[in-house]
Amino acid sequence: MLDELATLIRRKHIHERATDTLTRIQHSEPMTLIHPSEVDFEAACDPEQKGN
């Protein structure tokens, strides 16, 4: 994914900007993406379900 991002930035902008962007990404905090089921998502959004 970073490779594709760098290629896109290089094509649309200057190389320095691509390098700076990749450096920022590499030094950023890691994050975890979750993909909850529809039931879990609805339960998390429902204030009545809090604490259950």
mmCIF file as Biopython writes it, N, C-alpha, C and O atoms, coordinates in Angstrom:
data_model
#
loop_
_atom_site.group_PDB
_atom_site.id
_atom_site.type_symbol
_atom_site.label_atom_id
_atom_site.label_alt_id
_atom_site.label_comp_id
_atom_site.label_asym_id
_atom_site.label_entity_id
_atom_site.label_seq_id
_atom_site.pdbx_PDB_ins_code
_atom_site.Cartn_x
_atom_site.Cartn_y
_atom_site.Cartn_z
_atom_site.occupancy
_atom_site.B_iso_or_equiv
_atom_site.auth_seq_id
_atom_site.auth_asym_id
_atom_site.pdbx_PDB_model_num
ATOM 1   N N  . MET A ? 1  ? 0.815   -1.181 0.000   1.0 0.0 1  A 1 
ATOM 2   C CA . MET A ? 1  ? 0.000   0.000  0.000   1.0 0.0 1  A 1 
ATOM 3   C C  . MET A ? 1  ? 0.865   1.255  0.000   1.0 0.0 1  A 1 
ATOM 4   O O  . MET A ? 1  ? 0.567   2.201  -0.728  1.0 0.0 1  A 1 
ATOM 5   N N  . LEU A ? 2  ? 1.914   1.283  0.788   1.0 0.0 2  A 1 
ATOM 6   C CA . LEU A ? 2  ? 2.794   2.450  0.800   1.0 0.0 2  A 1 
ATOM 7   C C  . LEU A ? 2  ? 3.433   2.668  -0.555  1.0 0.0 2  A 1 
ATOM 8   O O  . LEU A ? 2  ? 3.639   3.804  -0.980  1.0 0.0 2  A 1 
ATOM 9   N N  . ASP A ? 3  ? 3.744   1.582  -1.228  1.0 0.0 3  A 1 
ATOM 10  C CA . ASP A ? 3  ? 4.347   1.663  -2.557  1.0 0.0 3  A 1 
ATOM 11  C C  . ASP A ? 3  ? 3.405   2.361  -3.532  1.0 0.0 3  A 1 
ATOM 12  O O  . ASP A ? 3  ? 3.826   3.226  -4.301  1.0 0.0 3  A 1 
ATOM 13  N N  . GLU A ? 4  ? 2.139   1.983  -3.496  1.0 0.0 4  A 1 
ATOM 14  C CA . GLU A ? 4  ? 1.150   2.599  -4.379  1.0 0.0 4  A 1 
ATOM 15  C C  . GLU A ? 4  ? 0.957   4.071  -4.041  1.0 0.0 4  A 1 
ATOM 16  O O  . GLU A ? 4  ? 0.818   4.906  -4.934  1.0 0.0 4  A 1 
ATOM 17  N N  . LEU A ? 5  ? 0.948   4.389  -2.742  1.0 0.0 5  A 1 
ATOM 18  C CA . LEU A ? 5  ? 0.805   5.774  -2.311  1.0 0.0 5  A 1 
ATOM 19  C C  . LEU A ? 5  ? 1.977   6.613  -2.805  1.0 0.0 5  A 1 
ATOM 20  O O  . LEU A ? 5  ? 1.788   7.718  -3.315  1.0 0.0 5  A 1 
ATOM 21  N N  . ALA A ? 6  ? 3.176   6.091  -2.652  1.0 0.0 6  A 1 
ATOM 22  C CA . ALA A ? 6  ? 4.364   6.823  -3.103  1.0 0.0 6  A 1 
ATOM 23  C C  . ALA A ? 6  ? 4.318   7.063  -4.604  1.0 0.0 6  A 1 
ATOM 24  O O  . ALA A ? 6  ? 4.653   8.153  -5.069  1.0 0.0 6  A 1 
ATOM 25  N N  . THR A ? 7  ? 3.911   6.065  -5.357  1.0 0.0 7  A 1 
ATOM 26  C CA . THR A ? 7  ? 3.816   6.212  -6.814  1.0 0.0 7  A 1 
ATOM 27  C C  . THR A ? 7  ? 2.802   7.287  -7.177  1.0 0.0 7  A 1 
ATOM 28  O O  . THR A ? 7  ? 3.066   8.125  -8.040  1.0 0.0 7  A 1 
ATOM 29  N N  . LEU A ? 8  ? 1.657   7.270  -6.533  1.0 0.0 8  A 1 
ATOM 30  C CA . LEU A ? 8  ? 0.625   8.265  -6.805  1.0 0.0 8  A 1 
ATOM 31  C C  . LEU A ? 8  ? 1.120   9.671  -6.479  1.0 0.0 8  A 1 
ATOM 32  O O  . LEU A ? 8  ? 0.933   10.597 -7.268  1.0 0.0 8  A 1 
ATOM 33  N N  . ILE A ? 9  ? 1.746   9.829  -5.322  1.0 0.0 9  A 1 
ATOM 34  C CA . ILE A ? 9  ? 2.237   11.151 -4.930  1.0 0.0 9  A 1 
ATOM 35  C C  . ILE A ? 9  ? 3.321   11.623 -5.888  1.0 0.0 9  A 1 
ATOM 36  O O  . ILE A ? 9  ? 3.354   12.797 -6.258  1.0 0.0 9  A 1 
ATOM 37  N N  . ARG A ? 10 ? 4.200   10.727 -6.289  1.0 0.0 10 A 1 
ATOM 38  C CA . ARG A ? 10 ? 5.262   11.109 -7.229  1.0 0.0 10 A 1 
ATOM 39  C C  . ARG A ? 10 ? 4.682   11.569 -8.556  1.0 0.0 10 A 1 
ATOM 40  O O  . ARG A ? 10 ? 5.190   12.511 -9.163  1.0 0.0 10 A 1 
ATOM 41  N N  . ARG A ? 11 ? 3.637   10.921 -9.004  1.0 0.0 11 A 1 
ATOM 42  C CA . ARG A ? 11 ? 3.033   11.297 -10.287 1.0 0.0 11 A 1 
ATOM 43  C C  . ARG A ? 11 ? 2.302   12.630 -10.197 1.0 0.0 11 A 1 
ATOM 44  O O  . ARG A ? 11 ? 2.299   13.412 -11.147 1.0 0.0 11 A 1 
ATOM 45  N N  . LYS A ? 12 ? 1.690   12.879 -9.061  1.0 0.0 12 A 1 
ATOM 46  C CA . LYS A ? 12 ? 0.882   14.085 -8.912  1.0 0.0 12 A 1 
ATOM 47  C C  . LYS A ? 12 ? 1.675   15.268 -8.349  1.0 0.0 12 A 1 
ATOM 48  O O  . LYS A ? 12 ? 1.310   16.421 -8.580  1.0 0.0 12 A 1 
ATOM 49  N N  . HIS A ? 13 ? 2.729   15.000 -7.630  1.0 0.0 13 A 1 
ATOM 50  C CA . HIS A ? 13 ? 3.496   16.058 -6.973  1.0 0.0 13 A 1 
ATOM 51  C C  . HIS A ? 13 ? 4.984   15.805 -7.192  1.0 0.0 13 A 1 
ATOM 52  O O  . HIS A ? 13 ? 5.373   15.003 -8.040  1.0 0.0 13 A 1 
ATOM 53  N N  . ILE A ? 14 ? 5.791   16.489 -6.428  1.0 0.0 14 A 1 
ATOM 54  C CA . ILE A ? 14 ? 7.237   16.336 -6.568  1.0 0.0 14 A 1 
ATOM 55  C C  . ILE A ? 14 ? 7.759   15.197 -5.697  1.0 0.0 14 A 1 
ATOM 56  O O  . ILE A ? 14 ? 7.104   14.789 -4.737  1.0 0.0 14 A 1 
ATOM 57  N N  . HIS A ? 15 ? 8.929   14.695 -6.034  1.0 0.0 15 A 1 
ATOM 58  C CA . HIS A ? 15 ? 9.529   13.572 -5.312  1.0 0.0 15 A 1 
ATOM 59  C C  . HIS A ? 15 ? 9.732   13.898 -3.835  1.0 0.0 15 A 1 
ATOM 60  O O  . HIS A ? 15 ? 9.517   13.042 -2.976  1.0 0.0 15 A 1 
ATOM 61  N N  . GLU A ? 16 ? 10.143  15.120 -3.536  1.0 0.0 16 A 1 
ATOM 62  C CA . GLU A ? 16 ? 10.387  15.499 -2.137  1.0 0.0 16 A 1 
ATOM 63  C C  . GLU A ? 16 ? 9.122   15.341 -1.297  1.0 0.0 16 A 1 
ATOM 64  O O  . GLU A ? 16 ? 9.180   14.896 -0.151  1.0 0.0 16 A 1 
ATOM 65  N N  . ARG A ? 17 ? 8.004   15.700 -1.864  1.0 0.0 17 A 1 
ATOM 66  C CA . ARG A ? 17 ? 6.740   15.567 -1.136  1.0 0.0 17 A 1 
ATOM 67  C C  . ARG A ? 17 ? 6.415   14.093 -0.886  1.0 0.0 17 A 1 
ATOM 68  O O  . ARG A ? 17 ? 5.935   13.739 0.191   1.0 0.0 17 A 1 
ATOM 69  N N  . ALA A ? 18 ? 6.673   13.239 -1.866  1.0 0.0 18 A 1 
ATOM 70  C CA . ALA A ? 18 ? 6.443   11.802 -1.695  1.0 0.0 18 A 1 
ATOM 71  C C  . ALA A ? 18 ? 7.321   11.254 -0.581  1.0 0.0 18 A 1 
ATOM 72  O O  . ALA A ? 18 ? 6.862   10.480 0.259   1.0 0.0 18 A 1 
ATOM 73  N N  . THR A ? 19 ? 8.580   11.656 -0.578  1.0 0.0 19 A 1 
ATOM 74  C CA . THR A ? 19 ? 9.509   11.197 0.457   1.0 0.0 19 A 1 
ATOM 75  C C  . THR A ? 19 ? 9.057   11.667 1.834   1.0 0.0 19 A 1 
ATOM 76  O O  . THR A ? 19 ? 9.065   10.887 2.787   1.0 0.0 19 A 1 
ATOM 77  N N  . ASP A ? 20 ? 8.663   12.931 1.949   1.0 0.0 20 A 1 
ATOM 78  C CA . ASP A ? 20 ? 8.189   13.463 3.229   1.0 0.0 20 A 1 
ATOM 79  C C  . ASP A ? 20 ? 6.941   12.732 3.714   1.0 0.0 20 A 1 
ATOM 80  O O  . ASP A ? 20 ? 6.810   12.433 4.901   1.0 0.0 20 A 1 
ATOM 81  N N  . THR A ? 21 ? 6.035   12.452 2.799   1.0 0.0 21 A 1 
ATOM 82  C CA . THR A ? 21 ? 4.806   11.746 3.169   1.0 0.0 21 A 1 
ATOM 83  C C  . THR A ? 21 ? 5.104   10.344 3.675   1.0 0.0 21 A 1 
ATOM 84  O O  . THR A ? 21 ? 4.559   9.924  4.696   1.0 0.0 21 A 1 
ATOM 85  N N  . LEU A ? 22 ? 5.958   9.621  2.976   1.0 0.0 22 A 1 
ATOM 86  C CA . LEU A ? 22 ? 6.317   8.267  3.415   1.0 0.0 22 A 1 
ATOM 87  C C  . LEU A ? 22 ? 7.027   8.289  4.757   1.0 0.0 22 A 1 
ATOM 88  O O  . LEU A ? 22 ? 6.799   7.410  5.589   1.0 0.0 22 A 1 
ATOM 89  N N  . THR A ? 23 ? 7.878   9.271  4.982   1.0 0.0 23 A 1 
ATOM 90  C CA . THR A ? 23 ? 8.570   9.393  6.268   1.0 0.0 23 A 1 
ATOM 91  C C  . THR A ? 23 ? 7.567   9.619  7.390   1.0 0.0 23 A 1 
ATOM 92  O O  . THR A ? 23 ? 7.676   9.009  8.453   1.0 0.0 23 A 1 
ATOM 93  N N  . ARG A ? 24 ? 6.592   10.490 7.161   1.0 0.0 24 A 1 
ATOM 94  C CA . ARG A ? 24 ? 5.559   10.730 8.177   1.0 0.0 24 A 1 
ATOM 95  C C  . ARG A ? 24 ? 4.781   9.461  8.477   1.0 0.0 24 A 1 
ATOM 96  O O  . ARG A ? 24 ? 4.500   9.170  9.640   1.0 0.0 24 A 1 
ATOM 97  N N  . ILE A ? 25 ? 4.430   8.706  7.452   1.0 0.0 25 A 1 
ATOM 98  C CA . ILE A ? 25 ? 3.684   7.459  7.641   1.0 0.0 25 A 1 
ATOM 99  C C  . ILE A ? 25 ? 4.517   6.450  8.419   1.0 0.0 25 A 1 
ATOM 100 O O  . ILE A ? 25 ? 4.013   5.802  9.337   1.0 0.0 25 A 1 
ATOM 101 N N  . GLN A ? 26 ? 5.781   6.317  8.060   1.0 0.0 26 A 1 
ATOM 102 C CA . GLN A ? 26 ? 6.651   5.342  8.721   1.0 0.0 26 A 1 
ATOM 103 C C  . GLN A ? 26 ? 6.865   5.680  10.190  1.0 0.0 26 A 1 
ATOM 104 O O  . GLN A ? 26 ? 7.061   4.776  11.002  1.0 0.0 26 A 1 
ATOM 105 N N  . HIS A ? 27 ? 6.832   6.957  10.548  1.0 0.0 27 A 1 
ATOM 106 C CA . HIS A ? 27 ? 7.069   7.368  11.929  1.0 0.0 27 A 1 
ATOM 107 C C  . HIS A ? 27 ? 5.779   7.592  12.720  1.0 0.0 27 A 1 
ATOM 108 O O  . HIS A ? 27 ? 5.828   7.991  13.883  1.0 0.0 27 A 1 
ATOM 109 N N  . SER A ? 28 ? 4.646   7.343  12.107  1.0 0.0 28 A 1 
ATOM 110 C CA . SER A ? 28 ? 3.379   7.538  12.800  1.0 0.0 28 A 1 
ATOM 111 C C  . SER A ? 28 ? 3.071   6.328  13.683  1.0 0.0 28 A 1 
ATOM 112 O O  . SER A ? 28 ? 3.661   5.257  13.536  1.0 0.0 28 A 1 
ATOM 113 N N  . GLU A ? 29 ? 2.145   6.531  14.585  1.0 0.0 29 A 1 
ATOM 114 C CA . GLU A ? 29 ? 1.724   5.453  15.475  1.0 0.0 29 A 1 
ATOM 115 C C  . GLU A ? 29 ? 0.990   4.386  14.659  1.0 0.0 29 A 1 
ATOM 116 O O  . GLU A ? 29 ? 0.231   4.712  13.747  1.0 0.0 29 A 1 
ATOM 117 N N  . PRO A ? 30 ? 1.215   3.121  14.987  1.0 0.0 30 A 1 
ATOM 118 C CA . PRO A ? 30 ? 0.478   2.070  14.283  1.0 0.0 30 A 1 
ATOM 119 C C  . PRO A ? 30 ? -0.998  2.108  14.689  1.0 0.0 30 A 1 
ATOM 120 O O  . PRO A ? 30 ? -1.340  2.559  15.783  1.0 0.0 30 A 1 
ATOM 121 N N  . MET A ? 31 ? -1.838  1.642  13.820  1.0 0.0 31 A 1 
ATOM 122 C CA . MET A ? 31 ? -3.251  1.554  14.153  1.0 0.0 31 A 1 
ATOM 123 C C  . MET A ? 31 ? -3.792  0.217  13.677  1.0 0.0 31 A 1 
ATOM 124 O O  . MET A ? 31 ? -3.272  -0.400 12.748  1.0 0.0 31 A 1 
ATOM 125 N N  . THR A ? 32 ? -4.833  -0.199 14.335  1.0 0.0 32 A 1 
ATOM 126 C CA . THR A ? 32 ? -5.456  -1.466 14.002  1.0 0.0 32 A 1 
ATOM 127 C C  . THR A ? 32 ? -6.837  -1.190 13.432  1.0 0.0 32 A 1 
ATOM 128 O O  . THR A ? 32 ? -7.633  -0.470 14.034  1.0 0.0 32 A 1 
ATOM 129 N N  . LEU A ? 33 ? -7.112  -1.755 12.293  1.0 0.0 33 A 1 
ATOM 130 C CA . LEU A ? 33 ? -8.438  -1.640 11.706  1.0 0.0 33 A 1 
ATOM 131 C C  . LEU A ? 33 ? -9.236  -2.871 12.090  1.0 0.0 33 A 1 
ATOM 132 O O  . LEU A ? 33 ? -8.755  -3.998 11.976  1.0 0.0 33 A 1 
ATOM 133 N N  . ILE A ? 34 ? -10.447 -2.647 12.540  1.0 0.0 34 A 1 
ATOM 134 C CA . ILE A ? 34 ? -11.315 -3.772 12.871  1.0 0.0 34 A 1 
ATOM 135 C C  . ILE A ? 34 ? -12.513 -3.739 11.926  1.0 0.0 34 A 1 
ATOM 136 O O  . ILE A ? 34 ? -12.909 -2.684 11.431  1.0 0.0 34 A 1 
ATOM 137 N N  . HIS A ? 35 ? -13.059 -4.886 11.698  1.0 0.0 35 A 1 
ATOM 138 C CA . HIS A ? 35 ? -14.224 -5.022 10.833  1.0 0.0 35 A 1 
ATOM 139 C C  . HIS A ? 35 ? -15.290 -5.787 11.609  1.0 0.0 35 A 1 
ATOM 140 O O  . HIS A ? 35 ? -15.428 -7.001 11.456  1.0 0.0 35 A 1 
ATOM 141 N N  . PRO A ? 36 ? -16.050 -5.062 12.452  1.0 0.0 36 A 1 
ATOM 142 C CA . PRO A ? 36 ? -17.056 -5.752 13.254  1.0 0.0 36 A 1 
ATOM 143 C C  . PRO A ? 36 ? -18.215 -6.238 12.388  1.0 0.0 36 A 1 
ATOM 144 O O  . PRO A ? 36 ? -18.494 -5.705 11.314  1.0 0.0 36 A 1 
ATOM 145 N N  . SER A ? 37 ? -18.867 -7.257 12.897  1.0 0.0 37 A 1 
ATOM 146 C CA . SER A ? 37 ? -20.079 -7.716 12.215  1.0 0.0 37 A 1 
ATOM 147 C C  . SER A ? 37 ? -21.158 -6.645 12.384  1.0 0.0 37 A 1 
ATOM 148 O O  . SER A ? 37 ? -21.027 -5.751 13.220  1.0 0.0 37 A 1 
ATOM 149 N N  . GLU A ? 38 ? -22.196 -6.738 11.605  1.0 0.0 38 A 1 
ATOM 150 C CA . GLU A ? 38 ? -23.281 -5.754 11.702  1.0 0.0 38 A 1 
ATOM 151 C C  . GLU A ? 38 ? -23.901 -5.775 13.097  1.0 0.0 38 A 1 
ATOM 152 O O  . GLU A ? 38 ? -24.255 -4.725 13.634  1.0 0.0 38 A 1 
ATOM 153 N N  . VAL A ? 39 ? -24.034 -6.955 13.679  1.0 0.0 39 A 1 
ATOM 154 C CA . VAL A ? 39 ? -24.612 -7.090 15.019  1.0 0.0 39 A 1 
ATOM 155 C C  . VAL A ? 39 ? -23.726 -6.394 16.047  1.0 0.0 39 A 1 
ATOM 156 O O  . VAL A ? 39 ? -24.225 -5.639 16.882  1.0 0.0 39 A 1 
ATOM 157 N N  . ASP A ? 40 ? -22.416 -6.640 15.997  1.0 0.0 40 A 1 
ATOM 158 C CA . ASP A ? 40 ? -21.496 -5.999 16.936  1.0 0.0 40 A 1 
ATOM 159 C C  . ASP A ? 40 ? -21.485 -4.484 16.752  1.0 0.0 40 A 1 
ATOM 160 O O  . ASP A ? 40 ? -21.445 -3.737 17.731  1.0 0.0 40 A 1 
ATOM 161 N N  . PHE A ? 41 ? -21.521 -4.028 15.493  1.0 0.0 41 A 1 
ATOM 162 C CA . PHE A ? 41 ? -21.525 -2.594 15.222  1.0 0.0 41 A 1 
ATOM 163 C C  . PHE A ? 41 ? -22.774 -1.941 15.799  1.0 0.0 41 A 1 
ATOM 164 O O  . PHE A ? 41 ? -22.692 -0.902 16.454  1.0 0.0 41 A 1 
ATOM 165 N N  . GLU A ? 42 ? -23.920 -2.546 15.556  1.0 0.0 42 A 1 
ATOM 166 C CA . GLU A ? 42 ? -25.179 -2.003 16.081  1.0 0.0 42 A 1 
ATOM 167 C C  . GLU A ? 42 ? -25.163 -1.986 17.609  1.0 0.0 42 A 1 
ATOM 168 O O  . GLU A ? 42 ? -25.626 -1.024 18.223  1.0 0.0 42 A 1 
ATOM 169 N N  . ALA A ? 43 ? -24.636 -3.040 18.221  1.0 0.0 43 A 1 
ATOM 170 C CA . ALA A ? 43 ? -24.570 -3.100 19.683  1.0 0.0 43 A 1 
ATOM 171 C C  . ALA A ? 43 ? -23.661 -2.005 20.230  1.0 0.0 43 A 1 
ATOM 172 O O  . ALA A ? 43 ? -23.963 -1.410 21.265  1.0 0.0 43 A 1 
ATOM 173 N N  . ALA A ? 44 ? -22.564 -1.736 19.552  1.0 0.0 44 A 1 
ATOM 174 C CA . ALA A ? 44 ? -21.633 -0.698 20.003  1.0 0.0 44 A 1 
ATOM 175 C C  . ALA A ? 44 ? -22.247 0.691  19.857  1.0 0.0 44 A 1 
ATOM 176 O O  . ALA A ? 44 ? -21.935 1.588  20.640  1.0 0.0 44 A 1 
ATOM 177 N N  . CYS A ? 45 ? -23.108 0.877  18.872  1.0 0.0 45 A 1 
ATOM 178 C CA . CYS A ? 45 ? -23.733 2.181  18.623  1.0 0.0 45 A 1 
ATOM 179 C C  . CYS A ? 45 ? -24.988 2.405  19.450  1.0 0.0 45 A 1 
ATOM 180 O O  . CYS A ? 45 ? -25.443 3.540  19.591  1.0 0.0 45 A 1 
ATOM 181 N N  . ASP A ? 46 ? -25.548 1.347  19.993  1.0 0.0 46 A 1 
ATOM 182 C CA . ASP A ? 46 ? -26.802 1.436  20.740  1.0 0.0 46 A 1 
ATOM 183 C C  . ASP A ? 46 ? -26.511 1.800  22.196  1.0 0.0 46 A 1 
ATOM 184 O O  . ASP A ? 46 ? -25.899 1.010  22.914  1.0 0.0 46 A 1 
ATOM 185 N N  . PRO A ? 47 ? -26.944 2.992  22.648  1.0 0.0 47 A 1 
ATOM 186 C CA . PRO A ? 47 ? -26.659 3.394  24.036  1.0 0.0 47 A 1 
ATOM 187 C C  . PRO A ? 47 ? -27.285 2.461  25.069  1.0 0.0 47 A 1 
ATOM 188 O O  . PRO A ? 47 ? -26.803 2.389  26.199  1.0 0.0 47 A 1 
ATOM 189 N N  . GLU A ? 48 ? -28.337 1.757  24.708  1.0 0.0 48 A 1 
ATOM 190 C CA . GLU A ? 48 ? -28.971 0.810  25.631  1.0 0.0 48 A 1 
ATOM 191 C C  . GLU A ? 48 ? -28.091 -0.414 25.871  1.0 0.0 48 A 1 
ATOM 192 O O  . GLU A ? 48 ? -28.246 -1.087 26.890  1.0 0.0 48 A 1 
ATOM 193 N N  . GLN A ? 49 ? -27.186 -0.710 24.970  1.0 0.0 49 A 1 
ATOM 194 C CA . GLN A ? 49 ? -26.326 -1.886 25.071  1.0 0.0 49 A 1 
ATOM 195 C C  . GLN A ? 49 ? -25.049 -1.607 25.864  1.0 0.0 49 A 1 
ATOM 196 O O  . GLN A ? 49 ? -24.297 -2.539 26.148  1.0 0.0 49 A 1 
ATOM 197 N N  . LYS A ? 50 ? -24.785 -0.360 26.225  1.0 0.0 50 A 1 
ATOM 198 C CA . LYS A ? 50 ? -23.551 -0.020 26.941  1.0 0.0 50 A 1 
ATOM 199 C C  . LYS A ? 50 ? -23.474 -0.810 28.238  1.0 0.0 50 A 1 
ATOM 200 O O  . LYS A ? 50 ? -24.445 -0.889 28.989  1.0 0.0 50 A 1 
ATOM 201 N N  . GLY A ? 51 ? -22.328 -1.382 28.487  1.0 0.0 51 A 1 
ATOM 202 C CA . GLY A ? 51 ? -22.112 -2.137 29.709  1.0 0.0 51 A 1 
ATOM 203 C C  . GLY A ? 51 ? -22.573 -3.573 29.637  1.0 0.0 51 A 1 
ATOM 204 O O  . GLY A ? 51 ? -22.398 -4.314 30.605  1.0 0.0 51 A 1 
ATOM 205 N N  . ASN A ? 52 ? -23.152 -3.996 28.538  1.0 0.0 52 A 1 
ATOM 206 C CA . ASN A ? 52 ? -23.603 -5.391 28.396  1.0 0.0 52 A 1 
ATOM 207 C C  . ASN A ? 52 ? -22.560 -6.213 27.713  1.0 0.0 52 A 1 
ATOM 208 O O  . ASN A ? 52 ? -22.756 -7.410 27.504  1.0 0.0 52 A 1 
#
